[in-house]
Amino acid sequence: MLPDIQLLPLLQDILSVAKIEQLRDFLTSFMCIRYGVSIRSLSRYSSYSLRTWFRFLKFEYPWADMRVLIFKKYVFQPDRQYIISMDEVVEGKSRDKTFGLTKFWSSILNSPLSGICF
């Protein structure tokens, strides 16, 4: 079994059983693809249709809560201190109709960059 899939039972308090099964299939399909990963290629290796994948990705997941649960289960020790840091990532995009698309300053290019911030 893949290591990522072994973490899924922890998420039962946050996600429904159906979402966990879809996530399990998503991770398994993702590991099968050798080159360009897209929703279409994921649907080819999965038991779900392309439309189901779009519905799956449209759902807003509590990613921070999921990470905290995994951290508490496998890393956290009460007698230790931890520092939390976050970093924004700007992914450049060339299309006009992407949700969240705006201009971000790129210090490497020394100009604004059209993209999405994660």
C-alpha positions as CSV (number, residue, x, y, z in Angstrom):
1,M,0.0,0.0,0.0
2,L,1.2,3.5,-0.8
3,P,2.4,5.6,2.3
4,D,0.0,8.4,1.5
5,I,-3.0,6.1,1.4
6,Q,-2.2,4.8,4.9
7,L,-2.9,8.3,6.2
8,L,-6.5,8.4,4.9
9,P,-8.2,6.7,7.9
10,L,-7.1,9.7,10.0
11,L,-9.3,11.9,8.0
12,Q,-12.6,10.2,8.9
13,D,-13.5,12.9,11.3
14,I,-13.1,15.6,8.7
15,L,-14.2,14.0,5.4
16,S,-17.1,11.7,4.4
17,V,-16.4,8.1,3.5
18,A,-17.2,8.8,-0.1
19,K,-14.6,11.7,-0.3
20,I,-12.0,9.5,1.4
21,E,-12.6,6.7,-1.2
22,Q,-12.3,9.3,-4.0
23,L,-9.1,10.6,-2.5
24,R,-7.7,7.1,-2.3
25,D,-8.5,6.5,-5.9
26,F,-7.1,9.9,-6.8
27,L,-3.8,9.1,-5.1
28,T,-3.6,5.6,-6.6
29,S,-4.3,7.0,-10.1
30,F,-1.8,9.8,-9.6
31,M,1.0,7.3,-8.8
32,C,0.2,5.4,-12.0
33,I,0.8,8.3,-14.4
34,R,4.4,8.5,-15.7
35,Y,4.4,11.8,-17.6
36,G,1.9,14.7,-17.9
37,V,-0.6,14.6,-15.1
38,S,-4.0,16.1,-16.0
39,I,-7.6,15.4,-14.9
40,R,-8.1,13.5,-18.2
41,S,-5.1,11.2,-17.5
42,L,-6.3,10.7,-13.9
43,S,-9.7,9.6,-15.1
44,R,-8.2,7.1,-17.5
45,Y,-6.4,5.3,-14.6
46,S,-9.2,5.7,-12.1
47,S,-12.6,4.1,-11.6
48,Y,-14.3,7.5,-11.7
49,S,-15.3,9.5,-14.8
50,L,-13.9,12.8,-15.9
51,R,-17.0,14.7,-14.7
52,T,-16.7,13.1,-11.2
53,W,-13.2,14.3,-11.0
54,F,-14.3,17.9,-11.8
55,R,-16.9,17.6,-9.0
56,F,-14.3,16.2,-6.6
57,L,-11.9,19.0,-7.2
58,K,-14.6,21.7,-7.0
59,F,-15.3,20.8,-3.3
60,E,-13.5,22.9,-0.8
61,Y,-11.3,20.7,1.5
62,P,-10.1,21.7,5.0
63,W,-6.4,21.2,4.0
64,A,-5.1,23.0,7.1
65,D,-7.1,20.7,9.4
66,M,-5.9,17.6,7.6
67,R,-2.3,18.7,7.9
68,V,-2.8,19.4,11.6
69,L,-4.3,15.9,12.2
70,I,-1.4,14.2,10.4
71,F,1.1,16.3,12.3
72,K,-0.5,15.5,15.7
73,K,-0.5,11.8,14.9
74,Y,3.0,11.3,13.5
75,V,5.2,14.2,14.5
76,F,3.9,16.0,17.6
77,Q,5.6,15.4,20.9
78,P,4.3,17.4,23.9
79,D,7.7,18.1,25.4
80,R,9.1,19.7,22.2
81,Q,8.6,23.2,20.7
82,Y,7.7,23.7,17.0
83,I,7.9,26.6,14.6
84,I,5.2,26.9,11.9
85,S,6.1,28.6,8.7
86,M,4.2,29.1,5.4
87,D,5.3,30.2,2.0
88,E,3.3,31.6,-0.9
89,V,3.8,30.1,-4.3
90,V,2.9,32.0,-7.4
91,E,2.2,29.7,-10.4
92,G,2.3,31.6,-13.7
93,K,-0.8,31.2,-16.0
94,S,-1.4,32.4,-19.5
95,R,-5.2,31.9,-19.8
96,D,-7.7,34.7,-19.0
97,K,-10.5,32.7,-17.5
98,T,-8.7,30.9,-14.6
99,F,-10.4,31.5,-11.2
100,G,-8.2,33.6,-8.9
101,L,-6.0,34.9,-11.7
102,T,-4.4,38.2,-10.9
103,K,-1.0,40.0,-11.2
104,F,1.8,39.2,-8.8
105,W,5.2,40.9,-8.6
106,S,8.1,38.6,-9.7
107,S,11.5,39.7,-8.3
108,I,13.2,37.3,-10.7
109,L,11.6,38.8,-13.8
110,N,11.5,42.3,-12.1
111,S,8.0,42.8,-13.5
112,P,4.4,41.8,-12.7
113,L,3.4,38.2,-13.5
114,S,-0.1,37.0,-14.4
115,G,-0.7,33.9,-12.2
116,I,-2.4,32.2,-9.2
117,C,-1.1,32.3,-5.7
118,F,-1.2,29.3,-3.4
